[in-house]
């Protein structure tokens, strides 16, 4: 009997290993290897997150920052030296909640600039 290739995936098509590896390498490059939050970045240091991890143009860096702040909600971003910062855990949580590993950079950019719930 010849196996029929699966064409329907209730949760979406499985993510390619290359995509997962690429994301993990970019995350490690920006925040450092290993578990845990790693180093923290202020808004001024945030550009590699937009360009290397989310693969969106750096001009949208501030919009991405604002979207992360919005997602964090009342908890807010952790403060270091009185400035809000992001760490690896925050980016990873957003990436997974928004299902960004299944979206191409154009769709990620759209999700960053679109109004929430629209």
Residue pairs with C-beta under 8 A, 6 or more apart in sequence:
12 99
12 102
13 102
15 101
15 102
19 101
20 101
23 53
23 95
23 101
26 52
26 53
27 53
27 88
27 91
27 92
29 48
29 52
30 41
30 48
30 49
30 52
30 53
31 37
31 38
31 39
31 41
31 87
31 88
31 91
32 38
32 39
32 88
36 88
36 89
37 87
37 88
37 89
37 90
38 87
38 88
39 87
40 78
40 80
40 85
40 86
40 87
41 48
41 49
41 85
41 86
41 87
42 80
42 83
42 84
42 85
43 62
43 65
43 83
43 84
46 61
46 64
46 65
46 86
47 58
47 61
49 61
49 64
49 86
49 91
50 56
50 57
50 58
50 60
50 61
50 64
51 57
51 58
51 61
53 91
53 95
54 64
54 100
54 105
54 108
54 109
54 112
55 105
55 108
56 64
56 105
56 108
56 109
56 112
57 109
60 109
60 112
60 113
63 112
63 113
64 112
65 86
67 111
67 112
68 77
68 86
68 90
68 91
68 94
69 76
69 77
69 84
70 116
71 94
71 97
72 90
76 84
77 84
77 85
77 86
77 90
78 84
78 85
78 87
78 90
79 85
94 100
95 101
98 111
100 108
100 111
103 111
